[in-house]
């Protein structure tokens, strides 16, 4: 599952980079929790929670079986 998650993170990355940020996959747990680290402008952005939940989490849940949640680290 980690390879599938990374594939979709790589598809999301250009839109974050366009705003001066980035995302790094840290871990995918056995129970479907994806842990990511926001970098650059995203790391201190007040909208980062929305980016994680409405952007990254929604995309991963729609495309990768077994993803339950995305958490920032």
C-alpha positions in Angstrom: 0.0 0.0 0.0 2.9 2.4 0.7 3.9 2.4 -3.0 0.3 3.3 -4.0 0.1 6.1 -1.4 3.5 7.5 -2.6 2.2 7.5 -6.2 -0.7 9.7 -5.3 1.3 11.9 -3.1 3.6 12.5 -6.1 0.5 13.6 -8.1 -0.5 16.0 -5.4 2.9 17.4 -4.8 3.1 19.8 -7.9 0.0 21.8 -6.7 1.6 22.2 -3.2 5.0 23.2 -4.8 3.2 25.8 -6.9 2.4 27.6 -3.6 5.8 27.2 -2.1 5.2 24.1 -0.1 5.7 20.4 -0.3 4.6 17.1 1.3 6.7 14.1 2.4 5.4 10.7 3.1 6.6 9.6 6.5 4.8 6.3 7.2 1.8 4.1 6.3 0.7 2.0 9.2 -0.9 -1.4 9.0 -4.2 0.0 10.1 -4.4 2.5 7.2 -3.1 5.6 8.8 -0.9 7.7 6.5 1.5 10.1 8.2 2.8 13.0 6.2 5.0 16.0 6.9 4.2 19.3 5.3 7.2 21.3 4.2 8.0 24.8 3.1 5.2 27.3 3.1 2.7 24.5 3.9 4.3 23.8 7.3 3.2 27.0 8.9 0.1 27.7 6.9 -3.1 28.2 8.8 -4.9 26.2 6.0 -2.7 23.2 6.4 -5.4 21.2 8.2 -7.7 21.7 5.2 -4.9 20.7 2.9 -4.4 17.5 4.7 -8.1 16.6 5.2 -9.8 18.0 2.1 -6.9 17.5 -0.3 -4.5 14.7 0.6 -6.8 12.5 2.7 -9.7 12.8 0.3 -7.5 11.9 -2.7 -5.9 8.9 -1.0 -9.2 7.5 0.4 -10.7 7.7 -3.1 -7.8 6.0 -4.8 -6.0 3.7 -2.4 -7.9 0.9 -0.7 -7.3 0.6 3.0 -6.5 4.3 3.7 -8.5 5.3 6.8 -6.9 8.7 7.8 -4.1 11.1 7.0 -2.2 12.6 10.0 0.4 15.4 10.1 3.7 14.7 11.9 
